[in-house]
Amino acid sequence: MKSIRIDFFVKILVLLSVGGIGLSFFQAFRGFSLIFFINKFVASKSQIGVLLSLGSLVGIFIPPFVGFLSDKLKRIIKGRKYLIVFSLLFLSLSIYFLEKTKNVTELFLYLTLTYVFFYSAISLYQTLVPDLFSRDFFARATGVLNFASQFFQGVYIFIVVISHASNLTFALLKWSIFLSAIIFFFIPEKESKVSLQNFTVNIEFLKGRFWFTLFLLQFFVWYGISSVSSFILLFFQDALSASLSEYIVVLVIFGVLTALSTFFSGFIADKFPKEKLSAIFLALFGISSFLFSQAQRINMAFIASVIYGISLGSLTVIPYSLILSYIPKDKEGSIVGINTLVVSASQVIAYLTSGVLIDILGYRANFLQGLLSTIFGLLVLRKITNTPKLS
């Protein structure tokens, strides 16, 4: 019986990992190429911040709606994969029009449409973890899927950024998303039985202040991540005058460390208290943010990037898996949608404040936002740690 369970776990993980290639390529495009694409149309860092925040603004409204809708339609359409395929096909079409953008107005329109279908697809994709796995696999499944995402993002970065094949950017996006749509047709949406061993749900525990505290932690985690990551490439280019070779070395090592941290954090999060692990990696993130704010040369930024990569991979898995461990059954889409709303809201604010702050005080002042978010996040974690546990 245990062997069957493991086989199901591995089979679904492989399909979900490969099926996420299109979404991973788009995330890499968003993180490493989009800012330069936008820079062709606008020069002001504040305007760039506004356009970067557009995606997160869409992410506030679309995931909760799509999650709630999919929870209601799940029994009728036998799962969520057909909604995912629909979203992916329209995402590919939106990217086709984005490639043809000629002015800021079209950029705004096609970016909005692209983000609508991206957030529809990825919020449903993330919901498949609590849908298809038992609770004692949540963190491991999240860690493996995030590792696969980091791997595919690395492939994109190698092809487009490091190999200077920017002419392939949109072709990679369109065809990888189309491939993802095909793969999702082969995902068997047969729910595994929820493991109730050592887990009895106290309904009162799911109400009110505790959920607010969990989502508040996610807000500060992602506010810090977004404020540091949003302009880090331009920081290397403009403030540190990094050479191409230095730029590539930092990107490769940062990417490898982030991926490894993502993978292993999923396994340790199922073995040790997620609250304490969150505090450790949040503290590391705060240290890396402070080091970035003090960096005058690429060597110091390299040290900060190492710590940042280790903390980033863990923070994308552990606080989120903490939320997953308390999700009520049949509310997966709604809760994941709300979590995406919280993350997107933090990104909107971070992108806007970062753009304005850099225009006024420079790049280094912006990194102090990461340190402040760490302090607030640790204060929130004290509330979670002191909360009575499930009986």
ChimeraX attribute file (.defattr): number of C-alpha atoms within 10 A of each C-alpha:
attribute: neighborCount
match mode: 1-to-1
recipient: residues
	/A:1	6
	/A:2	7
	/A:3	8
	/A:4	9
	/A:5	14
	/A:6	11
	/A:7	12
	/A:8	17
	/A:9	17
	/A:10	13
	/A:11	14
	/A:12	20
	/A:13	21
	/A:14	16
	/A:15	16
	/A:16	24
	/A:17	21
	/A:18	18
	/A:19	26
	/A:20	27
	/A:21	28
	/A:22	27
	/A:23	24
	/A:24	27
	/A:25	27
	/A:26	27
	/A:27	20
	/A:28	22
	/A:29	22
	/A:30	16
	/A:31	18
	/A:32	21
	/A:33	18
	/A:34	15
	/A:35	19
	/A:36	14
	/A:37	14
	/A:38	17
	/A:39	13
	/A:40	10
	/A:41	16
	/A:42	15
	/A:43	10
	/A:44	13
	/A:45	19
	/A:46	20
	/A:47	17
	/A:48	23
	/A:49	23
	/A:50	20
	/A:51	24
	/A:52	24
	/A:53	22
	/A:54	20
	/A:55	22
	/A:56	25
	/A:57	22
	/A:58	24
	/A:59	27
	/A:60	23
	/A:61	18
	/A:62	22
	/A:63	30
	/A:64	23
	/A:65	16
	/A:66	20
	/A:67	25
	/A:68	19
	/A:69	13
	/A:70	24
	/A:71	19
	/A:72	15
	/A:73	14
	/A:74	17
	/A:75	10
	/A:76	9
	/A:77	12
	/A:78	11
	/A:79	19
	/A:80	23
	/A:81	24
	/A:82	15
	/A:83	18
	/A:84	23
	/A:85	20
	/A:86	14
	/A:87	23
	/A:88	30
	/A:89	19
	/A:90	19
	/A:91	27
	/A:92	24
	/A:93	17
	/A:94	22
	/A:95	22
	/A:96	17
	/A:97	16
	/A:98	20
	/A:99	14
	/A:100	11
	/A:101	17
	/A:102	10
	/A:103	11
	/A:104	14
	/A:105	11
	/A:106	14
	/A:107	19
	/A:108	15
	/A:109	14
	/A:110	20
	/A:111	21
	/A:112	19
	/A:113	19
	/A:114	24
	/A:115	21
	/A:116	22
	/A:117	23
	/A:118	27
	/A:119	28
	/A:120	25
	/A:121	27
	/A:122	19
	/A:123	25
	/A:124	25
	/A:125	21
	/A:126	19
	/A:127	22
	/A:128	20
	/A:129	22
	/A:130	27
	/A:131	23
	/A:132	22
	/A:133	22
	/A:134	19
	/A:135	24
	/A:136	17
	/A:137	21
	/A:138	24
	/A:139	29
	/A:140	24
	/A:141	28
	/A:142	26
	/A:143	29
	/A:144	24
	/A:145	24
	/A:146	26
	/A:147	25
	/A:148	24
	/A:149	25
	/A:150	26
	/A:151	21
	/A:152	23
	/A:153	25
	/A:154	22
	/A:155	17
	/A:156	26
	/A:157	26
	/A:158	16
	/A:159	16
	/A:160	20
	/A:161	18
	/A:162	19
	/A:163	10
	/A:164	11
	/A:165	13
	/A:166	15
	/A:167	9
	/A:168	12
	/A:169	19
	/A:170	18
	/A:171	15
	/A:172	19
	/A:173	24
	/A:174	21
	/A:175	14
	/A:176	22
	/A:177	29
	/A:178	21
	/A:179	17
	/A:180	23
	/A:181	25
	/A:182	15
	/A:183	18
	/A:184	22
	/A:185	14
	/A:186	13
	/A:187	16
	/A:188	14
	/A:189	16
	/A:190	12
	/A:191	13
	/A:192	14
	/A:193	12
	/A:194	15
	/A:195	12
	/A:196	11
	/A:197	8
	/A:198	9
	/A:199	14
	/A:200	9
	/A:201	14
	/A:202	12
	/A:203	9
	/A:204	8
	/A:205	16
	/A:206	14
	/A:207	10
	/A:208	9
	/A:209	9
	/A:210	16
	/A:211	15
	/A:212	11
	/A:213	15
	/A:214	19
	/A:215	21
	/A:216	20
	/A:217	26
	/A:218	24
	/A:219	23
	/A:220	25
	/A:221	26
	/A:222	25
	/A:223	27
	/A:224	27
	/A:225	27
	/A:226	23
	/A:227	27
	/A:228	28
	/A:229	20
	/A:230	23
	/A:231	24
	/A:232	19
	/A:233	18
	/A:234	15
	/A:235	20
	/A:236	19
	/A:237	14
	/A:238	11
	/A:239	17
	/A:240	15
	/A:241	15
	/A:242	18
	/A:243	11
	/A:244	10
	/A:245	10
	/A:246	14
	/A:247	17
	/A:248	16
	/A:249	13
	/A:250	19
	/A:251	20
	/A:252	15
	/A:253	15
	/A:254	21
	/A:255	22
	/A:256	19
	/A:257	21
	/A:258	26
	/A:259	27
	/A:260	20
	/A:261	23
	/A:262	31
	/A:263	25
	/A:264	18
	/A:265	28
	/A:266	27
	/A:267	19
	/A:268	17
	/A:269	25
	/A:270	19
	/A:271	12
	/A:272	10
	/A:273	13
	/A:274	23
	/A:275	18
	/A:276	16
	/A:277	18
	/A:278	26
	/A:279	21
	/A:280	15
	/A:281	21
	/A:282	29
	/A:283	18
	/A:284	20
	/A:285	30
	/A:286	25
	/A:287	18
	/A:288	26
	/A:289	31
	/A:290	19
	/A:291	23
	/A:292	29
	/A:293	21
	/A:294	16
	/A:295	17
	/A:296	14
	/A:297	14
	/A:298	20
	/A:299	14
	/A:300	13
	/A:301	22
	/A:302	21
	/A:303	16
	/A:304	23
	/A:305	26
	/A:306	19
	/A:307	21
	/A:308	28
	/A:309	25
	/A:310	24
	/A:311	27
	/A:312	26
	/A:313	27
	/A:314	30
	/A:315	26
	/A:316	23
	/A:317	29
	/A:318	29
	/A:319	24
	/A:320	22
	/A:321	25
	/A:322	19
	/A:323	17
	/A:324	21
	/A:325	18
	/A:326	17
	/A:327	19
	/A:328	13
	/A:329	10
	/A:330	13
	/A:331	18
	/A:332	23
	/A:333	31
	/A:334	24
	/A:335	21
	/A:336	26
	/A:337	29
	/A:338	23
	/A:339	24
	/A:340	27
	/A:341	25
	/A:342	22
	/A:343	24
	/A:344	27
	/A:345	21
	/A:346	26
	/A:347	29
	/A:348	26
	/A:349	18
	/A:350	28
	/A:351	28
	/A:352	21
	/A:353	18
	/A:354	27
	/A:355	24
	/A:356	20
	/A:357	19
	/A:358	19
	/A:359	14
	/A:360	12
	/A:361	10
	/A:362	16
	/A:363	23
	/A:364	21
	/A:365	17
	/A:366	26
	/A:367	28
	/A:368	21
	/A:369	25
	/A:370	30
	/A:371	24
	/A:372	16
	/A:373	24
	/A:374	27
	/A:375	16
	/A:376	14
	/A:377	24
	/A:378	20
	/A:379	13
	/A:380	19
	/A:381	22
	/A:382	13
	/A:383	12
	/A:384	18
	/A:385	14
	/A:386	9
	/A:387	11
	/A:388	9
	/A:389	9
	/A:390	13
	/A:391	9
